[in-house]
């Protein structure tokens, strides 16, 4: 397995332009992202960019693994949306989450959708 790091910006999240560059040059089987309150920046990817990310990966039949472990830590407005919400076909996004960060770190309870 080879791992390729894609730049992340605090205001826009994962660089879709850098991802496009990588997708055009290499065979990428999966992309792993933390679009909501990524660690260590705490940034949140805007909804339109989440939708664009899912659309790009659907077109290439590439899996998106979404680490949504921090989204319950929101402190303004409502809980942020997930990339999974933009996967209308239900065949691109795998959502991983947990309550370990919000309820009790020792519980180590998580799930995959």
C-alpha positions in Angstrom: 0.0 0.0 0.0 1.2 3.5 -0.9 -0.1 6.5 1.0 -0.3 9.9 -0.6 -0.8 13.1 1.5 -3.1 15.7 0.0 -2.9 19.3 1.3 -5.6 20.6 3.6 -6.6 24.2 4.1 -8.3 25.5 7.3 -11.0 27.3 5.4 -11.7 24.9 2.5 -10.6 21.5 3.8 -9.0 19.0 1.5 -7.5 20.5 -1.6 -9.8 19.3 -4.4 -7.3 20.6 -6.9 -4.5 18.6 -5.5 -6.8 15.6 -5.3 -7.7 16.0 -9.0 -4.0 16.1 -9.8 -3.4 12.9 -7.9 -6.4 11.1 -9.3 -5.3 11.9 -12.9 -1.8 10.5 -12.3 -2.3 7.5 -10.1 -4.7 4.7 -9.5 -6.3 5.6 -6.1 -8.4 3.0 -4.5 -9.6 5.0 -1.5 -9.5 8.5 0.0 -9.6 9.0 3.8 -10.8 12.4 5.1 -11.8 14.1 8.4 -14.0 16.9 7.0 -15.4 18.1 10.3 -13.0 19.5 12.8 -10.0 17.8 11.6 -7.1 17.3 14.0 -4.9 19.3 14.6 -6.4 22.3 12.7 -10.0 21.9 13.8 -11.1 23.1 10.4 -14.4 22.2 8.8 -14.8 21.5 5.0 -17.7 23.6 3.5 -20.8 21.6 2.4 -20.3 22.5 -1.3 -16.8 21.1 -1.3 -18.0 17.9 0.5 -20.6 17.4 -2.3 -17.9 18.1 -4.9 -15.6 15.6 -3.3 -18.2 12.9 -3.3 -19.2 13.6 -6.9 -15.5 13.4 -8.1 -15.0 10.1 -6.3 -18.3 8.6 -7.5 -17.3 9.3 -11.1 -14.1 7.4 -10.7 -15.6 4.6 -8.6 -13.2 5.5 -5.7 -14.2 4.8 -2.1 -14.3 7.7 0.4 -13.7 6.8 4.0 -15.0 9.6 6.2 -13.7 9.8 9.7 -16.5 11.7 11.5 -15.3 11.2 15.0 -15.2 14.9 15.9 -18.4 16.2 14.5 -20.3 15.9 17.8 -17.9 18.6 19.2 -19.6 21.4 17.3 -20.3 24.5 19.4 -22.2 26.8 17.1 -25.4 26.1 15.2 -26.3 22.5 14.3 -24.1 19.5 13.8 -22.2 19.7 10.5 -23.2 17.6 7.6 -21.3 14.6 6.5 -20.0 13.5 3.1 -22.3 10.5 3.5 -25.3 12.8 3.1 -24.1 13.6 -0.5 -23.7 9.9 -1.5 -27.2 9.5 -3.0 -26.3 6.1 -4.6 -25.0 4.8 -1.3 -21.9 3.2 -2.9 -19.1 5.6 -2.4 -18.8 6.8 1.3 -18.0 4.7 4.3 -18.7 6.7 7.5 -16.7 5.9 10.6 -17.7 7.6 13.9 -17.7 7.2 17.7 -18.9 8.7 20.9 -15.6 8.2 22.6 -14.6 11.9 22.2 -17.9 13.2 23.6 -19.1 10.8 26.2 -16.2 8.9 27.7 -12.9 8.2 26.1 -12.5 4.9 28.0 -15.6 3.4 26.4 -14.1 3.1 22.9 -17.5 2.8 21.2 -17.6 3.3 17.5 -19.5 2.3 14.3 -19.1 2.1 10.5 -22.0 2.9 8.1 
